């Protein structure tokens, strides 16, 4: 099984939160990817990203502010 993790961190407290989206069936994987990306985009915008920045952030796998806040989208497997 593959997992998409949305990880929020900052330099003051380390990890603020992790949300995970499991890909249980390959044929449904695009639905899970879409939900994870929507979650990532919403959190990035909520934390200062512009609509234009969000698409680049998805491509890069992370969004970072100058004050140390970062949100990352990371794949893992179990």
C-alpha positions, -999 to +999 in steps of 0.1 A: +000+000+000+012+035-008+005+065+014+005+103+007+015+123+037+008+160+042+033+172+068+033+206+084+064+218+102+079+250+116+113+259+131+098+266+166+079+234+173+090+209+147+061+189+133+028+206+136+007+179+120+006+150+096-024+139+075-022+107+056-041+094+026-040+057+019-040+043-016-056+009-011-066+001-047-045+012-077-076+020-098-087+045-072-053+061-067-061+093-088-091+100-065-068+098-034-041+119-051-067+146-059-080+146-023-044+149-009-035+177-033-067+196-025-058+193+012-022+204+006-034+234-015-060+245+011-034+243+039-008+262+018-033+290+010-045+291+046-008+297+055+000+325+030+005+309-004-010+326-034-031+306-060-001+309-084+024+296-058+002+266-050+007+249-084+045+253-082+044+241-046+026+209-057+052+203-084+081+209-059+064+189-031+065+217-006+056+252+003+078+273+027+074+307+043+103+328+054+093+325+091+101+287+090+066+272+083+067+244+057+041+221+043+053+190+023+036+163+003+055+131+006+048+096-007+056+065+014+050+028+013+041+002+039 
